[in-house]
Amino acid sequence: MNLLVLLLWLALAYSLLYLLRFLLLSRFSGLTLLTFNQSHLGVTLFNLLLFPGVIIHELSHFLMAAMLGVPTG
């Protein structure tokens, strides 16, 4: 029973995050379409907004591997 609840919770959380990503990306695309008449600029802006978080996330993997002595390439 606990596994089923966990799987349902994960499915709900993933669905909500996917919806939030879709809504944010469409808002950025719409904003740049209205402002600059180019919707692909919104995708670039969205990616630039997320880029620092991706770098921090990946550096945390690297630092944890270094602390645990796992060889990295």
All heavy atoms as TSV, in Angstrom:
chain	resi	resn	atom	element	x	y	z
A	1	MET	N	N	0.826	-1.200	0.000
A	1	MET	CA	C	0.000	0.000	0.000
A	1	MET	C	C	0.865	1.257	0.000
A	1	MET	O	O	0.570	2.212	-0.723
A	1	MET	CB	C	-0.930	-0.034	1.214
A	1	MET	CG	C	-1.896	1.104	1.270
A	1	MET	SD	S	-3.038	1.002	-0.108
A	1	MET	CE	C	-4.101	2.329	0.234
A	2	ASN	N	N	1.935	1.260	0.799
A	2	ASN	CA	C	2.808	2.428	0.860
A	2	ASN	C	C	3.502	2.683	-0.475
A	2	ASN	O	O	3.706	3.825	-0.845
A	2	ASN	CB	C	3.851	2.270	1.963
A	2	ASN	CG	C	3.234	2.437	3.335
A	2	ASN	OD1	O	2.173	3.027	3.459
A	2	ASN	ND2	N	3.890	1.910	4.345
A	3	LEU	N	N	3.868	1.616	-1.175
A	3	LEU	CA	C	4.505	1.767	-2.476
A	3	LEU	C	C	3.546	2.390	-3.478
A	3	LEU	O	O	3.932	3.252	-4.267
A	3	LEU	CB	C	5.008	0.411	-2.989
A	3	LEU	CG	C	5.722	0.423	-4.336
A	3	LEU	CD1	C	6.968	1.291	-4.269
A	3	LEU	CD2	C	6.063	-0.980	-4.756
A	4	LEU	N	N	2.296	1.990	-3.431
A	4	LEU	CA	C	1.291	2.555	-4.329
A	4	LEU	C	C	1.088	4.042	-4.055
A	4	LEU	O	O	1.012	4.850	-4.990
A	4	LEU	CB	C	-0.028	1.804	-4.189
A	4	LEU	CG	C	-1.165	2.279	-5.088
A	4	LEU	CD1	C	-0.790	2.107	-6.554
A	4	LEU	CD2	C	-2.439	1.535	-4.770
A	5	VAL	N	N	1.034	4.423	-2.803
A	5	VAL	CA	C	0.880	5.834	-2.432
A	5	VAL	C	C	2.092	6.629	-2.907
A	5	VAL	O	O	1.956	7.729	-3.452
A	5	VAL	CB	C	0.678	5.982	-0.909
A	5	VAL	CG1	C	0.736	7.439	-0.486
A	5	VAL	CG2	C	-0.634	5.354	-0.485
A	6	LEU	N	N	3.274	6.074	-2.733
A	6	LEU	CA	C	4.492	6.745	-3.179
A	6	LEU	C	C	4.491	6.927	-4.697
A	6	LEU	O	O	4.814	8.008	-5.197
A	6	LEU	CB	C	5.727	5.950	-2.747
A	6	LEU	CG	C	7.070	6.502	-3.213
A	6	LEU	CD1	C	7.330	7.859	-2.593
A	6	LEU	CD2	C	8.182	5.528	-2.890
A	7	LEU	N	N	4.122	5.906	-5.426
A	7	LEU	CA	C	4.079	6.001	-6.884
A	7	LEU	C	C	3.044	7.013	-7.355
A	7	LEU	O	O	3.286	7.765	-8.298
A	7	LEU	CB	C	3.809	4.632	-7.502
A	7	LEU	CG	C	4.952	3.627	-7.408
A	7	LEU	CD1	C	4.516	2.280	-7.964
A	7	LEU	CD2	C	6.179	4.133	-8.126
A	8	LEU	N	N	1.899	7.058	-6.698
A	8	LEU	CA	C	0.886	8.045	-7.044
A	8	LEU	C	C	1.363	9.462	-6.747
A	8	LEU	O	O	1.141	10.383	-7.533
A	8	LEU	CB	C	-0.418	7.757	-6.303
A	8	LEU	CG	C	-1.207	6.551	-6.789
A	8	LEU	CD1	C	-2.393	6.287	-5.864
A	8	LEU	CD2	C	-1.681	6.747	-8.215
A	9	TRP	N	N	2.037	9.634	-5.611
A	9	TRP	CA	C	2.574	10.940	-5.251
A	9	TRP	C	C	3.626	11.380	-6.264
A	9	TRP	O	O	3.644	12.545	-6.690
A	9	TRP	CB	C	3.175	10.892	-3.849
A	9	TRP	CG	C	3.599	12.238	-3.368
A	9	TRP	CD1	C	2.843	13.151	-2.715
A	9	TRP	CD2	C	4.887	12.844	-3.545
A	9	TRP	NE1	N	3.581	14.281	-2.466
A	9	TRP	CE2	C	4.842	14.119	-2.959
A	9	TRP	CE3	C	6.074	12.424	-4.131
A	9	TRP	CZ2	C	5.928	14.977	-2.951
A	9	TRP	CZ3	C	7.161	13.290	-4.124
A	9	TRP	CH2	C	7.076	14.541	-3.539
A	10	LEU	N	N	4.517	10.468	-6.656
A	10	LEU	CA	C	5.540	10.795	-7.644
A	10	LEU	C	C	4.920	11.152	-8.993
A	10	LEU	O	O	5.371	12.080	-9.668
A	10	LEU	CB	C	6.521	9.637	-7.794
A	10	LEU	CG	C	7.500	9.430	-6.640
A	10	LEU	CD1	C	8.309	8.159	-6.834
A	10	LEU	CD2	C	8.417	10.620	-6.479
A	11	ALA	N	N	3.899	10.421	-9.392
A	11	ALA	CA	C	3.224	10.717	-10.656
A	11	ALA	C	C	2.562	12.090	-10.604
A	11	ALA	O	O	2.639	12.866	-11.565
A	11	ALA	CB	C	2.198	9.630	-10.974
A	12	LEU	N	N	1.940	12.421	-9.494
A	12	LEU	CA	C	1.312	13.729	-9.333
A	12	LEU	C	C	2.358	14.842	-9.345
A	12	LEU	O	O	2.184	15.859	-10.028
A	12	LEU	CB	C	0.502	13.779	-8.041
A	12	LEU	CG	C	-0.149	15.111	-7.716
A	12	LEU	CD1	C	-1.219	15.446	-8.752
A	12	LEU	CD2	C	-0.723	15.105	-6.322
A	13	ALA	N	N	3.451	14.650	-8.611
A	13	ALA	CA	C	4.504	15.664	-8.553
A	13	ALA	C	C	5.126	15.867	-9.937
A	13	ALA	O	O	5.345	17.005	-10.363
A	13	ALA	CB	C	5.572	15.256	-7.545
A	14	TYR	N	N	5.398	14.784	-10.652
A	14	TYR	CA	C	5.972	14.893	-11.992
A	14	TYR	C	C	5.009	15.610	-12.937
A	14	TYR	O	O	5.425	16.455	-13.726
A	14	TYR	CB	C	6.327	13.511	-12.540
A	14	TYR	CG	C	6.962	13.564	-13.896
A	14	TYR	CD1	C	8.300	13.912	-14.030
A	14	TYR	CD2	C	6.231	13.290	-15.049
A	14	TYR	CE1	C	8.886	13.983	-15.274
A	14	TYR	CE2	C	6.813	13.363	-16.290
A	14	TYR	CZ	C	8.147	13.706	-16.404
A	14	TYR	OH	O	8.715	13.781	-17.638
A	15	SER	N	N	3.731	15.286	-12.835
A	15	SER	CA	C	2.737	15.927	-13.697
A	15	SER	C	C	2.649	17.420	-13.427
A	15	SER	O	O	2.568	18.230	-14.358
A	15	SER	CB	C	1.365	15.285	-13.497
A	15	SER	OG	O	1.408	13.926	-13.818
A	16	LEU	N	N	2.670	17.796	-12.161
A	16	LEU	CA	C	2.602	19.214	-11.817
A	16	LEU	C	C	3.848	19.968	-12.274
A	16	LEU	O	O	3.757	21.099	-12.771
A	16	LEU	CB	C	2.390	19.389	-10.318
A	16	LEU	CG	C	1.009	18.996	-9.809
A	16	LEU	CD1	C	0.973	19.087	-8.284
A	16	LEU	CD2	C	-0.072	19.841	-10.432
A	17	LEU	N	N	5.024	19.353	-12.127
A	17	LEU	CA	C	6.247	19.996	-12.589
A	17	LEU	C	C	6.266	20.138	-14.106
A	17	LEU	O	O	6.722	21.151	-14.642
A	17	LEU	CB	C	7.476	19.214	-12.113
A	17	LEU	CG	C	7.803	19.359	-10.637
A	17	LEU	CD1	C	8.917	18.408	-10.250
A	17	LEU	CD2	C	8.179	20.789	-10.310
A	18	TYR	N	N	5.762	19.128	-14.808
A	18	TYR	CA	C	5.697	19.195	-16.267
A	18	TYR	C	C	4.750	20.307	-16.704
A	18	TYR	O	O	5.058	21.070	-17.618
A	18	TYR	CB	C	5.253	17.849	-16.835
A	18	TYR	CG	C	5.306	17.796	-18.339
A	18	TYR	CD1	C	6.508	17.598	-19.003
A	18	TYR	CD2	C	4.150	17.985	-19.092
A	18	TYR	CE1	C	6.562	17.570	-20.379
A	18	TYR	CE2	C	4.189	17.959	-20.471
A	18	TYR	CZ	C	5.404	17.750	-21.115
A	18	TYR	OH	O	5.445	17.735	-22.478
A	19	LEU	N	N	3.624	20.422	-16.022
A	19	LEU	CA	C	2.666	21.482	-16.330
A	19	LEU	C	C	3.265	22.856	-16.055
A	19	LEU	O	O	3.119	23.786	-16.861
A	19	LEU	CB	C	1.386	21.289	-15.514
A	19	LEU	CG	C	0.309	22.347	-15.680
A	19	LEU	CD1	C	-0.245	22.322	-17.100
A	19	LEU	CD2	C	-0.806	22.148	-14.666
A	20	LEU	N	N	3.964	23.001	-14.940
A	20	LEU	CA	C	4.599	24.270	-14.608
A	20	LEU	C	C	5.654	24.640	-15.649
A	20	LEU	O	O	5.729	25.790	-16.090
A	20	LEU	CB	C	5.233	24.194	-13.221
A	20	LEU	CG	C	5.948	25.444	-12.738
A	20	LEU	CD1	C	4.969	26.597	-12.609
A	20	LEU	CD2	C	6.639	25.167	-11.423
A	21	ARG	N	N	6.454	23.667	-16.086
A	21	ARG	CA	C	7.449	23.919	-17.125
A	21	ARG	C	C	6.775	24.376	-18.415
A	21	ARG	O	O	7.214	25.329	-19.054
A	21	ARG	CB	C	8.267	22.655	-17.385
A	21	ARG	CG	C	9.299	22.816	-18.464
A	21	ARG	CD	C	9.852	21.438	-18.865
A	21	ARG	NE	N	10.536	21.513	-20.109
A	21	ARG	CZ	C	9.953	21.417	-21.312
A	21	ARG	NH1	N	8.657	21.263	-21.405
A	21	ARG	NH2	N	10.651	21.494	-22.413
A	22	PHE	N	N	5.710	23.702	-18.787
A	22	PHE	CA	C	4.982	24.061	-20.005
A	22	PHE	C	C	4.418	25.478	-19.908
A	22	PHE	O	O	4.540	26.267	-20.857
A	22	PHE	CB	C	3.863	23.052	-20.261
A	22	PHE	CG	C	2.989	23.408	-21.415
A	22	PHE	CD1	C	3.416	23.207	-22.716
A	22	PHE	CD2	C	1.738	23.968	-21.202
A	22	PHE	CE1	C	2.612	23.552	-23.792
A	22	PHE	CE2	C	0.926	24.316	-22.267
A	22	PHE	CZ	C	1.372	24.106	-23.565
A	23	LEU	N	N	3.822	25.807	-18.775
A	23	LEU	CA	C	3.238	27.138	-18.610
A	23	LEU	C	C	4.295	28.236	-18.624
A	23	LEU	O	O	4.112	29.280	-19.258
A	23	LEU	CB	C	2.428	27.198	-17.319
A	23	LEU	CG	C	1.139	26.382	-17.303
A	23	LEU	CD1	C	0.506	26.418	-15.915
A	23	LEU	CD2	C	0.168	26.871	-18.350
A	24	LEU	N	N	5.402	28.013	-17.930
A	24	LEU	CA	C	6.467	29.018	-17.919
A	24	LEU	C	C	7.071	29.209	-19.302
A	24	LEU	O	O	7.300	30.341	-19.738
A	24	LEU	CB	C	7.564	28.621	-16.926
A	24	LEU	CG	C	7.256	28.860	-15.460
A	24	LEU	CD1	C	8.346	28.264	-14.588
A	24	LEU	CD2	C	7.118	30.341	-15.190
A	25	LEU	N	N	7.327	28.108	-19.993
A	25	LEU	CA	C	7.910	28.211	-21.326
A	25	LEU	C	C	6.964	28.912	-22.295
A	25	LEU	O	O	7.388	29.740	-23.101
A	25	LEU	CB	C	8.275	26.821	-21.841
A	25	LEU	CG	C	9.082	26.752	-23.123
A	25	LEU	CD1	C	10.340	27.599	-23.028
A	25	LEU	CD2	C	9.428	25.314	-23.426
A	26	SER	N	N	5.676	28.615	-22.198
A	26	SER	CA	C	4.726	29.286	-23.088
A	26	SER	C	C	4.612	30.769	-22.756
A	26	SER	O	O	4.451	31.599	-23.658
A	26	SER	CB	C	3.360	28.608	-23.020
A	26	SER	OG	O	2.776	28.769	-21.754
A	27	ARG	N	N	4.715	31.135	-21.488
A	27	ARG	CA	C	4.668	32.558	-21.113
A	27	ARG	C	C	5.890	33.295	-21.639
A	27	ARG	O	O	5.777	34.410	-22.147
A	27	ARG	CB	C	4.590	32.724	-19.591
A	27	ARG	CG	C	3.359	32.153	-18.966
A	27	ARG	CD	C	2.119	32.925	-19.389
A	27	ARG	NE	N	0.979	32.433	-18.642
A	27	ARG	CZ	C	-0.137	31.988	-19.185
A	27	ARG	NH1	N	-0.277	31.998	-20.484
A	27	ARG	NH2	N	-1.124	31.551	-18.460
A	28	PHE	N	N	7.077	32.693	-21.483
A	28	PHE	CA	C	8.289	33.319	-22.007
A	28	PHE	C	C	8.212	33.463	-23.523
A	28	PHE	O	O	8.577	34.504	-24.073
A	28	PHE	CB	C	9.539	32.507	-21.625
A	28	PHE	CG	C	10.073	32.824	-20.267
A	28	PHE	CD1	C	9.876	31.960	-19.214
A	28	PHE	CD2	C	10.795	33.985	-20.050
A	28	PHE	CE1	C	10.367	32.244	-17.960
A	28	PHE	CE2	C	11.305	34.286	-18.800
A	28	PHE	CZ	C	11.085	33.409	-17.750
A	29	SER	N	N	7.745	32.425	-24.201
A	29	SER	CA	C	7.627	32.483	-25.660
A	29	SER	C	C	6.614	33.542	-26.086
A	29	SER	O	O	6.853	34.295	-27.033
A	29	SER	CB	C	7.216	31.120	-26.215
A	29	SER	OG	O	8.229	30.177	-26.003
A	30	GLY	N	N	5.490	33.599	-25.387
A	30	GLY	CA	C	4.481	34.605	-25.707
A	30	GLY	C	C	4.972	36.012	-25.459
A	30	GLY	O	O	4.710	36.923	-26.251
A	31	LEU	N	N	5.707	36.207	-24.369
A	31	LEU	CA	C	6.231	37.529	-24.055
A	31	LEU	C	C	7.210	37.998	-25.118
A	31	LEU	O	O	7.142	39.143	-25.579
A	31	LEU	CB	C	6.913	37.505	-22.680
A	31	LEU	CG	C	7.548	38.807	-22.217
A	31	LEU	CD1	C	6.481	39.852	-21.980
A	31	LEU	CD2	C	8.361	38.569	-20.966
A	32	THR	N	N	8.115	37.124	-25.530
A	32	THR	CA	C	9.078	37.538	-26.545
A	32	THR	C	C	8.435	37.632	-27.923
A	32	THR	O	O	8.898	38.402	-28.759
A	32	THR	CB	C	10.291	36.586	-26.592
A	32	THR	OG1	O	9.846	35.253	-26.848
A	32	THR	CG2	C	11.071	36.642	-25.295
A	33	LEU	N	N	7.384	36.864	-28.160
A	33	LEU	CA	C	6.664	36.997	-29.434
A	33	LEU	C	C	5.994	38.365	-29.520
A	33	LEU	O	O	6.049	39.035	-30.556
A	33	LEU	CB	C	5.625	35.888	-29.585
A	33	LEU	CG	C	4.830	35.873	-30.880
A	33	LEU	CD1	C	5.757	35.651	-32.068
A	33	LEU	CD2	C	3.760	34.802	-30.838
A	34	LEU	N	N	5.392	38.810	-28.432
A	34	LEU	CA	C	4.754	40.126	-28.420
A	34	LEU	C	C	5.776	41.261	-28.446
A	34	LEU	O	O	5.550	42.300	-29.062
A	34	LEU	CB	C	3.872	40.271	-27.180
A	34	LEU	CG	C	2.594	39.448	-27.162
A	34	LEU	CD1	C	1.913	39.564	-25.797
A	34	LEU	CD2	C	1.653	39.884	-28.264
A	35	THR	N	N	6.904	41.058	-27.768
A	35	THR	CA	C	7.891	42.125	-27.648
A	35	THR	C	C	8.786	42.229	-28.872
A	35	THR	O	O	9.012	43.322	-29.396
A	35	THR	CB	C	8.761	41.900	-26.392
A	35	THR	OG1	O	7.899	41.722	-25.269
A	35	THR	CG2	C	9.678	43.079	-26.143
A	36	PHE	N	N	9.331	41.081	-29.312
A	36	PHE	CA	C	10.330	41.096	-30.380
A	36	PHE	C	C	9.870	40.393	-31.653
A	36	PHE	O	O	10.638	40.266	-32.598
A	36	PHE	CB	C	11.627	40.434	-29.898
A	36	PHE	CG	C	12.206	41.077	-28.674
A	36	PHE	CD1	C	12.166	40.425	-27.450
A	36	PHE	CD2	C	12.787	42.324	-28.743
A	36	PHE	CE1	C	12.700	41.012	-26.315
A	36	PHE	CE2	C	13.330	42.921	-27.617
A	36	PHE	CZ	C	13.284	42.260	-26.399
A	37	ASN	N	N	8.640	39.891	-31.674
A	37	ASN	CA	C	8.090	39.157	-32.811
A	37	ASN	C	C	8.891	37.893	-33.124
A	37	ASN	O	O	9.010	37.496	-34.274
A	37	ASN	CB	C	7.980	40.062	-34.045
A	37	ASN	CG	C	6.934	39.573	-35.012
A	37	ASN	OD1	O	6.033	38.831	-34.637
A	37	ASN	ND2	N	7.049	39.980	-36.261
A	38	GLN	N	N	9.500	37.287	-32.080
A	38	GLN	CA	C	10.258	36.044	-32.219
A	38	GLN	C	C	9.983	35.175	-30.999
A	38	GLN	O	O	10.393	35.500	-29.895
A	38	GLN	CB	C	11.763	36.307	-32.311
A	38	GLN	CG	C	12.178	37.090	-33.522
A	38	GLN	CD	C	13.665	37.371	-33.519
A	38	GLN	OE1	O	14.320	37.261	-32.497
A	38	GLN	NE2	N	14.199	37.733	-34.668
A	39	SER	N	N	9.312	34.046	-31.206
A	39	SER	CA	C	8.976	33.207	-30.054
A	39	SER	C	C	10.148	32.363	-29.594
A	39	SER	O	O	10.226	31.982	-28.427
A	39	SER	CB	C	7.786	32.308	-30.387
A	39	SER	OG	O	8.125	31.402	-31.406
A	40	HIS	N	N	11.098	32.034	-30.501
A	40	HIS	CA	C	12.226	31.196	-30.091
A	40	HIS	C	C	13.142	31.915	-29.106
A	40	HIS	O	O	13.901	31.280	-28.379
A	40	HIS	CB	C	13.019	30.715	-31.313
A	40	HIS	CG	C	13.798	31.797	-31.990
A	40	HIS	ND1	N	13.217	32.659	-32.889
A	40	HIS	CD2	C	15.091	32.160	-31.889
A	40	HIS	CE1	C	14.136	33.510	-33.319
A	40	HIS	NE2	N	15.279	33.218	-32.722
A	41	LEU	N	N	13.068	33.219	-29.056
A	41	LEU	CA	C	13.843	33.980	-28.083
A	41	LEU	C	C	13.380	33.662	-26.659
A	41	LEU	O	O	14.183	33.666	-25.726
A	41	LEU	CB	C	13.704	35.475	-28.376
A	41	LEU	CG	C	14.666	36.419	-27.702
A	41	LEU	CD1	C	16.097	36.071	-28.042
A	41	LEU	CD2	C	14.343	37.839	-28.116
A	42	GLY	N	N	12.115	33.347	-26.496
A	42	GLY	CA	C	11.589	32.962	-25.193
A	42	GLY	C	C	12.186	31.657	-24.694
A	42	GLY	O	O	12.457	31.500	-23.501
A	43	VAL	N	N	12.404	30.723	-25.602
A	43	VAL	CA	C	13.037	29.454	-25.229
A	43	VAL	C	C	14.469	29.709	-24.766
A	43	VAL	O	O	14.929	29.162	-23.759
A	43	VAL	CB	C	13.003	28.462	-26.413
A	43	VAL	CG1	C	13.755	27.194	-26.084
A	43	VAL	CG2	C	11.566	28.157	-26.806
A	44	THR	N	N	15.172	30.569	-25.486
A	44	THR	CA	C	16.543	30.918	-25.095
A	44	THR	C	C	16.555	31.611	-23.738
A	44	THR	O	O	17.384	31.299	-22.880
A	44	THR	CB	C	17.174	31.829	-26.166
A	44	THR	OG1	O	17.123	31.159	-27.427
A	44	THR	CG2	C	18.604	32.163	-25.827
A	45	LEU	N	N	15.648	32.525	-23.526
A	45	LEU	CA	C	15.554	33.227	-22.240
A	45	LEU	C	C	15.240	32.255	-21.106
A	45	LEU	O	O	15.834	32.336	-20.029
A	45	LEU	CB	C	14.477	34.313	-22.337
A	45	LEU	CG	C	14.259	35.190	-21.115
A	45	LEU	CD1	C	15.506	36.005	-20.832
A	45	LEU	CD2	C	13.073	36.104	-21.335
A	46	PHE	N	N	14.332	31.330	-21.353
A	46	PHE	CA	C	13.975	30.327	-20.358
A	46	PHE	C	C	15.186	29.462	-20.009
A	46	PHE	O	O	15.457	29.193	-18.835
A	46	PHE	CB	C	12.838	29.456	-20.902
A	46	PHE	CG	C	12.321	28.426	-19.958
A	46	PHE	CD1	C	11.552	28.785	-18.871
A	46	PHE	CD2	C	12.596	27.086	-20.154
A	46	PHE	CE1	C	11.061	27.839	-17.997
A	46	PHE	CE2	C	12.113	26.130	-19.293
A	46	PHE	CZ	C	11.338	26.508	-18.208
A	47	ASN	N	N	15.937	29.043	-21.022
A	47	ASN	CA	C	17.128	28.226	-20.780
A	47	ASN	C	C	18.210	28.995	-20.035
A	47	ASN	O	O	18.889	28.441	-19.167
A	47	ASN	CB	C	17.670	27.671	-22.098
A	47	ASN	CG	C	16.782	26.588	-22.655
A	47	ASN	OD1	O	16.100	25.892	-21.918
A	47	ASN	ND2	N	16.780	26.466	-23.968
A	48	LEU	N	N	18.385	30.268	-20.371
A	48	LEU	CA	C	19.361	31.082	-19.651
A	48	LEU	C	C	18.961	31.283	-18.197
A	48	LEU	O	O	19.818	31.362	-17.311
A	48	LEU	CB	C	19.531	32.436	-20.337
A	48	LEU	CG	C	20.318	32.424	-21.641
A	48	LEU	CD1	C	20.293	33.804	-22.284
A	48	LEU	CD2	C	21.742	31.962	-21.411
A	49	LEU	N	N	17.670	31.358	-17.946
A	49	LEU	CA	C	17.190	31.491	-16.571
A	49	LEU	C	C	17.513	30.239	-15.747
A	49	LEU	O	O	17.875	30.331	-14.577
A	49	LEU	CB	C	15.681	31.747	-16.570
A	49	LEU	CG	C	15.009	31.888	-15.217
A	49	LEU	CD1	C	15.430	33.201	-14.570
A	49	LEU	CD2	C	13.516	31.826	-15.363
A	50	LEU	N	N	17.397	29.073	-16.370
A	50	LEU	CA	C	17.639	27.818	-15.662
A	50	LEU	C	C	19.111	27.411	-15.620
A	50	LEU	O	O	19.491	26.564	-14.825
A	50	LEU	CB	C	16.835	26.693	-16.317
A	50	LEU	CG	C	15.321	26.825	-16.229
A	50	LEU	CD1	C	14.658	25.644	-16.919
A	50	LEU	CD2	C	14.850	26.950	-14.805
A	51	PHE	N	N	19.950	27.989	-16.470
A	51	PHE	CA	C	21.342	27.566	-16.599
A	51	PHE	C	C	22.139	27.627	-15.294
A	51	PHE	O	O	22.847	26.665	-14.969
A	51	PHE	CB	C	22.036	28.388	-17.694
A	51	PHE	CG	C	23.422	27.942	-17.992
A	51	PHE	CD1	C	23.651	26.716	-18.600
A	51	PHE	CD2	C	24.510	28.735	-17.665
A	51	PHE	CE1	C	24.925	26.290	-18.879
A	51	PHE	CE2	C	25.790	28.323	-17.938
A	51	PHE	CZ	C	26.005	27.100	-18.549
A	52	PRO	N	N	22.067	28.699	-14.496
A	52	PRO	CA	C	22.837	28.701	-13.239
A	52	PRO	C	C	22.444	27.564	-12.290
A	52	PRO	O	O	23.312	26.964	-11.636
A	52	PRO	CB	C	22.514	30.060	-12.610
A	52	PRO	CG	C	22.089	30.906	-13.749
A	52	PRO	CD	C	21.402	29.990	-14.705
A	53	GLY	N	N	21.175	27.229	-12.244
A	53	GLY	CA	C	20.740	26.124	-11.392
A	53	GLY	C	C	21.277	24.788	-11.862
A	53	GLY	O	O	21.633	23.923	-11.051
A	54	VAL	N	N	21.363	24.610	-13.173
A	54	VAL	CA	C	21.908	23.372	-13.729
A	54	VAL	C	C	23.392	23.261	-13.377
A	54	VAL	O	O	23.870	22.183	-12.979
A	54	VAL	CB	C	21.691	23.317	-15.252
A	54	VAL	CG1	C	22.442	22.156	-15.883
A	54	VAL	CG2	C	20.212	23.232	-15.577
A	55	ILE	N	N	24.126	24.349	-13.501
A	55	ILE	CA	C	25.554	24.345	-13.175
A	55	ILE	C	C	25.762	24.011	-11.693
A	55	ILE	O	O	26.594	23.160	-11.343
A	55	ILE	CB	C	26.202	25.703	-13.519
A	55	ILE	CG1	C	26.162	25.942	-15.018
A	55	ILE	CG2	C	27.627	25.790	-13.000
A	55	ILE	CD1	C	26.931	24.930	-15.831
A	56	ILE	N	N	25.002	24.638	-10.815
A	56	ILE	CA	C	25.116	24.354	-9.378
A	56	ILE	C	C	24.770	22.902	-9.087
A	56	ILE	O	O	25.450	22.229	-8.304
A	56	ILE	CB	C	24.224	25.323	-8.570
A	56	ILE	CG1	C	24.789	26.737	-8.653
A	56	ILE	CG2	C	24.086	24.879	-7.120
A	56	ILE	CD1	C	23.876	27.806	-8.114
A	57	HIS	N	N	23.735	22.392	-9.722
A	57	HIS	CA	C	23.320	21.008	-9.517
A	57	HIS	C	C	24.422	20.039	-9.934
A	57	HIS	O	O	24.763	19.103	-9.199
A	57	HIS	CB	C	22.034	20.746	-10.309
A	57	HIS	CG	C	21.577	19.329	-10.257
A	57	HIS	ND1	N	20.806	18.843	-9.233
A	57	HIS	CD2	C	21.788	18.282	-11.095
A	57	HIS	CE1	C	20.565	17.564	-9.445
A	57	HIS	NE2	N	21.147	17.199	-10.574
A	58	GLU	N	N	24.994	20.251	-11.109
A	58	GLU	CA	C	26.034	19.351	-11.600
A	58	GLU	C	C	27.314	19.474	-10.780
A	58	GLU	O	O	28.008	18.481	-10.547
A	58	GLU	CB	C	26.308	19.601	-13.084
A	58	GLU	CG	C	25.139	19.250	-13.975
A	58	GLU	CD	C	24.663	17.812	-13.822
A	58	GLU	OE1	O	25.485	16.901	-13.605
A	58	GLU	OE2	O	23.441	17.596	-13.927
A	59	LEU	N	N	27.640	20.677	-10.328
A	59	LEU	CA	C	28.806	20.842	-9.451
A	59	LEU	C	C	28.609	20.127	-8.126
A	59	LEU	O	O	29.570	19.599	-7.554
A	59	LEU	CB	C	29.086	22.329	-9.209
A	59	LEU	CG	C	29.853	23.043	-10.308
A	59	LEU	CD1	C	29.954	24.537	-9.997
A	59	LEU	CD2	C	31.229	22.451	-10.502
A	60	SER	N	N	27.394	20.070	-7.641
A	60	SER	CA	C	27.140	19.345	-6.397
A	60	SER	C	C	27.400	17.850	-6.579
A	60	SER	O	O	27.932	17.196	-5.678
A	60	SER	CB	C	25.723	19.590	-5.891
A	60	SER	OG	O	24.772	18.968	-6.729
A	61	HIS	N	N	27.056	17.308	-7.762
A	61	HIS	CA	C	27.388	15.907	-8.042
A	61	HIS	C	C	28.903	15.704	-8.042
A	61	HIS	O	O	29.411	14.745	-7.467
A	61	HIS	CB	C	26.835	15.476	-9.408
A	61	HIS	CG	C	25.366	15.275	-9.435
A	61	HIS	ND1	N	24.743	14.220	-8.823
A	61	HIS	CD2	C	24.396	16.002	-10.026
A	61	HIS	CE1	C	23.439	14.307	-9.042
A	61	HIS	NE2	N	23.198	15.387	-9.767
A	62	PHE	N	N	29.611	16.606	-8.701
A	62	PHE	CA	C	31.062	16.501	-8.793
A	62	PHE	C	C	31.715	16.595	-7.415
A	62	PHE	O	O	32.600	15.807	-7.082
A	62	PHE	CB	C	31.605	17.593	-9.718
A	62	PHE	CG	C	33.095	17.588	-9.831
A	62	PHE	CD1	C	33.737	16.641	-10.608
A	62	PHE	CD2	C	33.853	18.525	-9.162
A	62	PHE	CE1	C	35.115	16.629	-10.713
A	62	PHE	CE2	C	35.227	18.523	-9.254
A	62	PHE	CZ	C	35.866	17.571	-10.033
A	63	LEU	N	N	31.267	17.552	-6.603
A	63	LEU	CA	C	31.849	17.721	-5.269
A	63	LEU	C	C	31.550	16.533	-4.362
A	63	LEU	O	O	32.417	16.088	-3.587
A	63	LEU	CB	C	31.348	19.016	-4.637
A	63	LEU	CG	C	31.840	20.295	-5.297
A	63	LEU	CD1	C	31.148	21.516	-4.688
A	63	LEU	CD2	C	33.342	20.414	-5.175
A	64	MET	N	N	30.362	15.969	-4.446
A	64	MET	CA	C	30.030	14.811	-3.627
A	64	MET	C	C	30.868	13.604	-4.054
A	64	MET	O	O	31.353	12.846	-3.213
A	64	MET	CB	C	28.544	14.493	-3.737
A	64	MET	CG	C	28.093	13.392	-2.798
A	64	MET	SD	S	28.488	13.662	-1.054
A	64	MET	CE	C	27.463	15.039	-0.670
A	65	ALA	N	N	31.070	13.440	-5.354
A	65	ALA	CA	C	31.914	12.356	-5.834
A	65	ALA	C	C	33.341	12.539	-5.353
A	65	ALA	O	O	34.006	11.572	-4.949
A	65	ALA	CB	C	31.879	12.278	-7.355
A	66	ALA	N	N	33.825	13.772	-5.365
A	66	ALA	CA	C	35.178	14.054	-4.886
A	66	ALA	C	C	35.295	13.766	-3.385
A	66	ALA	O	O	36.294	13.193	-2.932
A	66	ALA	CB	C	35.560	15.490	-5.189
A	67	MET	N	N	34.285	14.123	-2.612
A	67	MET	CA	C	34.318	13.871	-1.165
A	67	MET	C	C	34.280	12.388	-0.839
A	67	MET	O	O	34.866	11.934	0.128
A	67	MET	CB	C	33.157	14.584	-0.463
A	67	MET	CG	C	33.368	16.067	-0.335
A	67	MET	SD	S	32.205	16.839	0.801
A	67	MET	CE	C	30.725	16.892	-0.148
A	68	LEU	N	N	33.574	11.618	-1.665
A	68	LEU	CA	C	33.478	10.180	-1.441
A	68	LEU	C	C	34.598	9.398	-2.096
A	68	LEU	O	O	34.675	8.182	-1.947
A	68	LEU	CB	C	32.124	9.656	-1.956
A	68	LEU	CG	C	30.902	10.183	-1.196
A	68	LEU	CD1	C	29.629	9.725	-1.889
A	68	LEU	CD2	C	30.926	9.708	0.252
A	69	GLY	N	N	35.479	10.068	-2.821
A	69	GLY	CA	C	36.604	9.420	-3.451
A	69	GLY	C	C	36.264	8.673	-4.732
A	69	GLY	O	O	37.018	7.805	-5.169
A	70	VAL	N	N	35.136	8.997	-5.331
A	70	VAL	CA	C	34.737	8.355	-6.584
A	70	VAL	C	C	35.490	9.038	-7.725
A	70	VAL	O	O	35.457	10.272	-7.832
A	70	VAL	CB	C	33.208	8.480	-6.805
A	70	VAL	CG1	C	32.801	7.899	-8.136
A	70	VAL	CG2	C	32.453	7.836	-5.661
A	71	PRO	N	N	36.182	8.276	-8.560
A	71	PRO	CA	C	36.914	8.911	-9.646
A	71	PRO	C	C	35.969	9.554	-10.678
A	71	PRO	O	O	34.946	8.971	-11.025
A	71	PRO	CB	C	37.711	7.770	-10.282
A	71	PRO	CG	C	37.067	6.525	-9.828
A	71	PRO	CD	C	36.350	6.829	-8.546
A	72	THR	N	N	36.314	10.745	-11.104
A	72	THR	CA	C	35.508	11.447	-12.103
A	72	THR	C	C	36.393	11.780	-13.292
A	72	THR	O	O	37.615	11.875	-13.174
A	72	THR	CB	C	34.931	12.750	-11.526
A	72	THR	OG1	O	35.996	13.576	-11.071
A	72	THR	CG2	C	33.987	12.473	-10.380
A	73	GLY	N	N	35.761	11.949	-14.429
A	73	GLY	CA	C	36.540	12.224	-15.645
A	73	GLY	C	C	36.251	13.575	-16.199
A	73	GLY	O	O	35.391	14.293	-15.834
